[in-house]
Amino acid sequence: MRRVIGLVVVGVIVVAIAWGLANLSGHVSASIGAFRVETSASVAVLALIVAFILGVIVLRILVWLFTLPWSGSAWRRRMQVRNGERAITQVLVALAAGEDRVARREARRVRDLLGDSPQTLLLAAEAGRMGNREDEAEAAYRALTKRPDGKFLGFRGLLRQAIERRDWTSASAFAREAEAALPGTAWLRQQRAELAVHNDAWAEAAELCDQPRQRAVYLVAAAEGESDSSKALSHAKLAWRIDPGFTPAVLAYARRLRRAGKERRALGALAEAWRKAPNPALAEMALAKAPNPLARYEAAKRLVVPNPTHPESRLLVARTAIEAGKLTEAHQAIDAARTEGMNQRRLWLLIAELAEIEKGGTEEGQAAQRDALRHAAIADPDPAWHCANCRAVSLAWTPRCPSCGSAGTLTWRADSPVLTLPGVVAGDAAAVPSV
């Protein structure tokens, strides 16, 4: 309806203009040289309108002819962009479908149509990786690193390639370049920490790590590998502050305090750790300077005061009492441990040792020993360092699992062993490399 009304209005206006021109009075005359033209005013106005329209048409034609070369170029460029966008879609579909040949072919076509932009270079690199053409992928990634808007993508791709071929040195260098291109990336920070672990750069890994327990592990490893005693003490102290109950950190810190002549502070750290999480290695270090078995027994009683009912406390008192010849006290500690439900091998071995000392080779003594050893054979396993990754068991703590090489995965607990790895007894603090 609106359209009809509009046409009617336009028609009325046109008729009004035509009527006005037809009734326009007067004459117009013009002379050019020998030519003279004379006509009515209405015809003259109509001629001017027609001349104006023809002038506009001619001008448009001239402009079109003048801009024709640029118009053709722009049209071709639009067609290239359109075809390039279609080729990009083909590359993405081929990558999703696992068609590496199609992906590589279309990626080359995209670069021919659209040139080397971050998007086209990244598609070419991913297509090359899918087709196991790491050389093509590396070339595309390196081209990306030369562009300010694609530098991070390029170094990230090179980093991924270096990790896959286990070239940790190159991977660390690429990670630093990627960090410089895009600072503050959480993923990259974690990646750099893992690479530092692979390169045994424990101090750097500790700076980059955000998880407290893992950071403590890295700091202990850094302390053990540091030749500068002051730096080693600093690493060990920081690990101890992060987790005062983490046995390797406590031992690393206490050992360096002892070397620095700060025996009281070392014993204080060991006692605090015993209160939080008793461990045989803590006791061995705490009792290491006792001059004789009786002094070891007295030192053991002082150590267990903050946590006297823990199974480790019972066993420590029993073992040192046997060494000091205080058999009654040893019986009391052993009986208390059994009453509290302890049924580990080492408890029954202590019982067998105590029976041998008290009754020697008598028939009663041999029977008691056999009974204790029979119980030991079926008793609960003794605690050890268990890998959370591969479940292997080690008697000594190390920053890496000796079986699978994972860092920071060893935890102290009493589980059924899957694989026991060679190592020193956990109580031998001097032989444990990183505690």
C-alpha positions as CSV (number, residue, x, y, z in Angstrom):
1,M,0.0,0.0,0.0
2,R,2.8,2.4,0.9
3,R,4.5,1.6,-2.4
4,V,1.3,2.5,-4.4
5,I,0.9,5.7,-2.5
6,G,4.6,6.6,-3.2
7,L,4.1,6.0,-6.9
8,V,1.0,8.1,-7.0
9,V,2.8,11.0,-5.2
10,V,5.8,10.8,-7.6
11,G,3.4,10.8,-10.6
12,V,1.6,13.8,-9.2
13,I,4.9,15.7,-8.8
14,V,6.0,14.8,-12.3
15,V,2.7,15.9,-13.8
16,A,2.9,19.1,-11.8
17,I,6.4,19.9,-13.1
18,A,5.4,19.1,-16.7
19,W,2.3,21.3,-16.4
20,G,4.4,24.1,-15.0
21,L,6.9,23.8,-17.9
22,A,4.2,23.7,-20.5
23,N,2.6,26.9,-19.1
24,L,5.9,28.7,-18.7
25,S,5.7,31.9,-20.7
26,G,8.5,33.7,-22.6
27,H,11.1,33.0,-25.3
28,V,14.8,32.1,-25.2
29,S,17.2,32.9,-28.0
30,A,20.9,32.0,-28.3
31,S,23.4,32.7,-31.1
32,I,26.7,30.9,-31.6
33,G,28.6,32.4,-34.6
34,A,26.4,32.2,-37.6
35,F,23.9,29.9,-35.8
36,R,21.0,31.4,-34.0
37,V,18.4,29.4,-31.9
38,E,15.2,30.8,-30.7
39,T,12.6,28.8,-28.8
40,S,10.0,29.0,-26.0
41,A,11.1,29.1,-22.3
42,S,9.5,25.7,-21.6
43,V,11.4,23.9,-24.4
44,A,14.7,25.6,-23.3
45,V,14.3,24.4,-19.7
46,L,13.5,20.9,-20.9
47,A,16.6,21.0,-23.1
48,L,18.8,22.0,-20.2
49,I,17.4,19.1,-18.1
50,V,18.1,16.6,-20.9
51,A,21.7,18.1,-21.4
52,F,22.3,17.8,-17.6
53,I,21.3,14.1,-17.6
54,L,23.4,13.4,-20.6
55,G,26.4,15.1,-19.0
56,V,26.0,13.0,-15.9
57,I,25.9,9.8,-17.9
58,V,28.9,10.8,-20.0
59,L,30.9,11.7,-16.8
60,R,30.0,8.3,-15.2
61,I,31.2,6.5,-18.3
62,L,34.5,8.4,-18.3
63,V,35.0,7.7,-14.5
64,W,34.3,4.0,-15.1
65,L,36.8,3.8,-18.0
66,F,39.5,5.6,-15.9
67,T,39.1,3.3,-12.8
68,L,38.6,0.1,-14.8
69,P,42.2,-1.3,-14.2
70,W,41.9,-0.8,-10.4
71,S,38.4,-2.2,-10.4
72,G,39.6,-5.4,-12.1
73,S,42.5,-5.7,-9.6
74,A,40.1,-5.3,-6.6
75,W,37.7,-7.9,-8.1
76,R,40.6,-10.4,-8.5
77,R,41.7,-9.7,-5.0
78,R,38.2,-10.3,-3.7
79,M,38.1,-13.6,-5.6
80,Q,41.4,-14.6,-4.1
81,V,40.2,-13.8,-0.6
82,R,37.0,-15.7,-1.2
83,N,38.9,-18.7,-2.6
84,G,41.4,-18.5,0.2
85,E,38.7,-18.6,2.8
86,R,37.2,-21.7,1.2
87,A,40.7,-23.3,1.2
88,I,41.1,-22.4,4.9
89,T,37.8,-24.3,5.6
90,Q,39.2,-27.2,3.6
91,V,42.4,-27.3,5.6
92,L,40.4,-27.2,8.9
93,V,38.1,-30.0,7.7
94,A,41.1,-32.1,6.6
95,L,42.9,-31.6,9.9
96,A,39.8,-32.6,11.8
97,A,39.4,-35.7,9.6
98,G,43.1,-36.7,9.8
99,E,43.6,-36.2,6.0
100,D,47.2,-35.1,6.1
101,R,47.7,-35.0,2.3
102,V,44.6,-32.9,1.7
103,A,45.5,-30.6,4.6
104,R,49.1,-30.0,3.3
105,R,47.8,-29.4,-0.3
106,E,45.1,-27.0,0.8
107,A,47.6,-25.2,3.2
108,R,49.9,-24.6,0.3
109,R,47.0,-23.2,-1.7
110,V,46.0,-21.0,1.1
111,R,49.5,-19.5,1.3
112,D,49.5,-18.9,-2.5
113,L,46.1,-17.2,-2.3
114,L,46.4,-15.2,0.9
115,G,50.2,-15.0,1.5
116,D,52.1,-15.6,4.7
117,S,49.9,-14.4,7.5
118,P,49.9,-15.8,11.1
119,Q,46.8,-17.9,10.3
120,T,48.1,-19.4,7.0
121,L,51.5,-20.1,8.5
122,L,50.0,-21.8,11.5
123,L,47.7,-23.9,9.3
124,A,50.7,-24.9,7.2
125,A,52.7,-25.9,10.3
126,E,49.9,-28.0,11.7
127,A,49.3,-29.7,8.4
128,G,53.0,-30.5,8.1
129,R,53.0,-32.0,11.6
130,M,50.1,-34.2,10.8
131,G,51.9,-35.5,7.8
132,N,55.1,-36.1,9.8
133,R,56.8,-33.4,7.8
134,E,58.5,-31.8,10.7
135,D,60.8,-29.8,8.4
136,E,57.8,-28.1,6.8
137,A,56.3,-27.4,10.2
138,E,59.6,-26.0,11.6
139,A,60.0,-23.7,8.6
140,A,56.4,-22.4,9.1
141,Y,57.0,-21.9,12.8
142,R,60.3,-20.1,12.2
143,A,58.5,-17.8,9.7
144,L,55.9,-17.1,12.4
145,T,58.6,-16.1,14.9
146,K,59.7,-13.3,12.5
147,R,56.3,-11.7,12.6
148,P,55.4,-9.5,15.7
149,D,51.8,-10.8,15.7
150,G,52.8,-14.4,15.4
151,K,56.0,-14.7,17.4
152,F,54.4,-16.4,20.4
153,L,52.7,-19.0,18.1
154,G,56.0,-19.7,16.3
155,F,58.0,-20.3,19.5
156,R,55.2,-22.3,21.0
157,G,55.3,-24.6,18.0
158,L,59.1,-24.9,18.1
159,L,58.9,-25.6,21.8
160,R,56.4,-28.4,21.2
161,Q,58.7,-30.0,18.5
162,A,61.7,-29.8,20.8
163,I,59.8,-31.5,23.6
164,E,58.7,-34.3,21.3
165,R,62.3,-35.0,20.2
166,R,63.4,-34.6,23.9
167,D,65.8,-31.8,23.2
168,W,65.4,-30.2,26.6
169,T,68.1,-27.5,26.0
170,S,66.4,-26.2,22.8
171,A,63.0,-26.5,24.4
172,S,64.1,-24.3,27.4
173,A,65.4,-21.7,25.0
174,F,62.2,-21.6,23.0
175,A,60.2,-21.4,26.2
176,R,62.1,-18.3,27.2
177,E,61.5,-16.7,23.8
178,A,57.8,-17.5,24.1
179,E,57.7,-16.0,27.5
180,A,59.4,-12.8,26.2
181,A,56.8,-12.7,23.4
182,L,53.8,-13.1,25.7
183,P,54.7,-12.6,29.4
184,G,52.7,-14.0,32.2
185,T,51.2,-17.1,30.5
186,A,50.3,-19.7,33.2
187,W,50.6,-22.6,30.8
188,L,54.1,-21.5,29.8
189,R,55.2,-21.0,33.3
190,Q,54.3,-24.5,34.2
191,Q,56.0,-25.8,31.0
192,R,59.2,-23.9,31.9
193,A,59.2,-25.5,35.3
194,E,58.9,-29.0,33.8
195,L,61.7,-28.2,31.4
196,A,63.9,-27.0,34.3
197,V,63.3,-30.3,36.1
198,H,64.3,-32.2,32.9
199,N,67.5,-30.1,32.8
200,D,68.2,-30.6,36.6
201,A,67.9,-26.8,37.0
202,W,66.1,-27.3,40.4
203,A,66.4,-23.8,41.6
204,E,64.8,-22.4,38.5
205,A,62.1,-25.0,38.7
206,A,61.3,-24.0,42.3
207,E,61.0,-20.3,41.2
208,L,58.5,-21.2,38.5
209,C,56.5,-23.8,40.5
210,D,53.3,-22.7,42.3
211,Q,52.5,-26.0,44.1
212,P,54.0,-25.9,47.7
213,R,55.0,-29.6,48.0
214,Q,56.5,-29.7,44.5
215,R,58.4,-26.5,45.2
216,A,59.8,-28.0,48.4
217,V,61.0,-31.1,46.5
218,Y,62.7,-28.9,43.9
219,L,64.4,-26.8,46.7
220,V,65.7,-29.9,48.4
221,A,67.1,-31.1,45.2
222,A,68.6,-27.7,44.6
223,A,70.2,-27.7,48.0
224,E,71.7,-31.1,47.4
225,G,73.2,-30.1,44.1
226,E,74.5,-26.7,45.2
227,S,78.2,-26.4,45.9
228,D,77.9,-23.0,47.6
229,S,77.1,-23.8,51.3
230,S,75.3,-20.5,51.9
231,K,73.0,-21.0,48.8
232,A,72.4,-24.6,49.8
233,L,71.4,-23.5,53.3
234,S,69.1,-20.9,51.8
235,H,67.4,-23.5,49.5
236,A,67.0,-26.0,52.3
237,K,65.6,-23.4,54.8
238,L,63.0,-22.2,52.2
239,A,62.0,-25.9,51.6
240,W,61.6,-26.4,55.4
241,R,59.6,-23.2,55.8
242,I,57.2,-24.3,53.0
243,D,56.6,-27.7,54.7
244,P,58.1,-28.2,58.1
245,G,56.7,-31.7,58.2
246,F,58.3,-32.9,54.9
247,T,61.1,-35.2,56.0
248,P,63.5,-34.6,53.1
249,A,63.2,-30.8,53.6
250,V,63.7,-31.1,57.3
251,L,66.8,-33.4,56.9
252,A,68.3,-31.1,54.3
253,Y,67.9,-28.1,56.5
254,A,69.0,-29.8,59.7
255,R,72.1,-31.3,58.0
256,R,73.2,-27.9,56.9
257,L,72.5,-26.3,60.3
258,R,74.6,-29.0,61.9
259,R,77.5,-28.4,59.4
260,A,77.3,-24.7,60.3
261,G,77.6,-25.5,64.0
262,K,74.0,-24.7,64.9
263,E,73.2,-28.0,66.6
264,R,70.4,-26.6,68.8
265,R,68.5,-25.3,65.8
266,A,69.0,-28.5,63.9
267,L,67.6,-30.6,66.8
268,G,64.7,-28.1,67.1
269,A,63.7,-28.6,63.5
270,L,64.0,-32.4,63.8
271,A,61.8,-32.4,67.0
272,E,59.1,-30.2,65.3
273,A,59.1,-32.5,62.3
274,W,58.7,-35.5,64.6
275,R,55.7,-33.9,66.2
276,K,54.1,-33.5,62.7
277,A,55.2,-36.6,60.8
278,P,57.6,-39.0,62.5
279,N,60.1,-40.8,60.3
280,P,63.0,-43.2,61.0
281,A,65.4,-40.9,59.1
282,L,64.6,-38.0,61.5
283,A,65.5,-40.2,64.5
284,E,68.8,-41.3,63.0
285,M,69.9,-37.7,62.4
286,A,68.7,-36.6,65.8
287,L,70.5,-39.5,67.6
288,A,73.6,-39.4,65.3
289,K,75.8,-37.5,67.8
290,A,74.9,-39.5,70.9
291,P,78.2,-41.0,72.1
292,N,76.8,-44.4,73.4
293,P,73.7,-46.5,73.4
294,L,72.5,-45.1,76.7
295,A,72.7,-41.6,75.4
296,R,70.9,-42.7,72.3
297,Y,68.1,-44.0,74.4
298,E,67.8,-40.8,76.4
299,A,67.9,-38.7,73.3
300,A,65.1,-40.9,71.8
301,K,62.9,-40.4,74.8
302,R,63.4,-36.6,74.5
303,L,62.6,-36.7,70.8
304,V,59.3,-38.6,71.1
305,V,57.9,-36.3,73.9
306,P,55.8,-34.2,71.4
307,N,54.3,-37.4,69.9
308,P,54.7,-40.3,72.3
309,T,51.9,-42.6,71.1
310,H,52.9,-42.7,67.4
311,P,54.0,-46.1,66.1
312,E,57.4,-44.6,65.1
313,S,57.8,-43.3,68.6
314,R,57.1,-46.7,70.2
315,L,59.5,-48.5,67.8
316,L,62.3,-45.9,68.3
317,V,62.1,-46.2,72.1
318,A,62.0,-50.0,71.9
319,R,64.9,-50.2,69.5
320,T,67.2,-47.8,71.5
321,A,66.1,-49.5,74.8
322,I,67.3,-52.8,73.5
323,E,70.6,-51.3,72.3
324,A,71.0,-49.7,75.8
325,G,70.2,-53.0,77.6
326,K,67.0,-51.7,79.1
327,L,64.9,-54.7,78.3
328,T,62.0,-53.8,80.6
329,E,61.5,-50.5,78.9
330,A,61.8,-52.2,75.5
331,H,59.0,-54.7,76.5
332,Q,56.8,-51.8,77.6
333,A,57.2,-49.9,74.3
334,I,56.6,-53.1,72.3
335,D,53.5,-54.1,74.3
336,A,52.1,-50.6,73.9
337,A,52.6,-50.7,70.1
338,R,50.9,-54.1,69.9
339,T,48.0,-52.9,72.1
340,E,47.5,-49.9,69.8
341,G,47.1,-52.2,66.8
342,M,50.6,-52.1,65.2
343,N,51.4,-55.2,63.2
344,Q,54.4,-54.4,61.0
345,R,57.3,-56.6,60.1
346,R,59.9,-54.5,62.0
347,L,57.9,-54.8,65.2
348,W,58.0,-58.6,65.1
349,L,61.7,-58.5,64.2
350,L,62.3,-56.5,67.3
351,I,60.3,-59.0,69.3
352,A,62.5,-61.8,67.8
353,E,65.7,-59.9,68.7
354,L,64.5,-59.3,72.2
355,A,63.7,-63.0,72.7
356,E,67.2,-63.9,71.5
357,I,68.8,-61.5,73.9
358,E,66.7,-62.6,76.9
359,K,66.6,-66.3,76.3
360,G,69.5,-67.0,74.0
361,G,69.6,-70.4,72.4
362,T,67.3,-72.1,74.8
363,E,64.4,-74.1,73.6
364,E,62.0,-71.5,74.9
365,G,64.0,-68.7,73.3
366,Q,64.1,-70.5,69.9
367,A,60.4,-71.1,70.1
368,A,59.7,-67.4,70.8
369,Q,62.0,-66.4,67.9
370,R,60.3,-68.7,65.5
371,D,56.9,-67.5,66.6
372,A,58.0,-63.8,66.1
373,L,59.5,-64.6,62.7
374,R,56.4,-66.4,61.6
375,H,54.3,-63.4,62.5
376,A,56.8,-61.1,60.6
377,A,56.4,-63.2,57.4
378,I,52.6,-62.4,57.3
379,A,52.7,-59.0,59.0
380,D,51.8,-55.6,57.5
381,P,54.6,-54.2,55.3
382,D,56.9,-51.6,56.7
383,P,56.5,-48.0,55.5
384,A,58.7,-46.9,52.6
385,W,58.9,-44.3,49.8
386,H,56.2,-45.1,47.3
387,C,55.9,-43.5,43.8
388,A,52.5,-42.0,43.1
389,N,53.1,-42.4,39.4
390,C,54.4,-45.9,38.9
391,R,53.8,-47.4,42.4
392,A,57.4,-48.5,42.7
393,V,58.9,-48.6,46.2
394,S,62.2,-47.3,47.3
395,L,63.9,-47.4,50.7
396,A,65.6,-44.0,50.0
397,W,64.0,-40.7,49.0
398,T,65.2,-39.0,45.9
399,P,63.9,-36.0,44.0
400,R,63.0,-38.3,41.0
401,C,61.5,-41.8,41.2
402,P,64.4,-44.2,40.4
403,S,61.9,-46.3,38.4
404,C,60.0,-43.9,36.2
405,G,62.0,-40.7,36.6
406,S,59.0,-38.6,37.7
407,A,59.9,-35.7,40.0
408,G,58.4,-35.2,43.4
409,T,56.2,-38.3,43.3
410,L,57.7,-40.3,46.3
411,T,55.6,-40.3,49.5
412,W,56.2,-42.1,52.8
413,R,53.6,-44.7,53.5
414,A,53.1,-48.4,54.3
415,D,51.6,-50.0,51.1
416,S,52.0,-53.4,49.6
417,P,55.1,-53.0,47.3
418,V,54.9,-53.5,43.6
419,L,58.6,-53.1,42.9
420,T,61.3,-52.6,45.5
421,L,64.2,-50.5,44.2
422,P,67.7,-50.7,45.5
423,G,68.6,-48.1,48.1
424,V,69.8,-47.5,51.5
425,V,67.7,-48.0,54.7
426,A,65.6,-44.9,55.3
427,G,67.1,-44.4,58.7
428,D,70.6,-44.0,57.2
429,A,70.5,-40.2,56.9
430,A,74.1,-39.9,55.6
431,A,73.4,-42.1,52.6
432,V,70.1,-40.6,51.6
433,P,71.1,-38.3,48.7
434,S,68.4,-35.6,49.0
435,V,67.1,-35.6,52.5
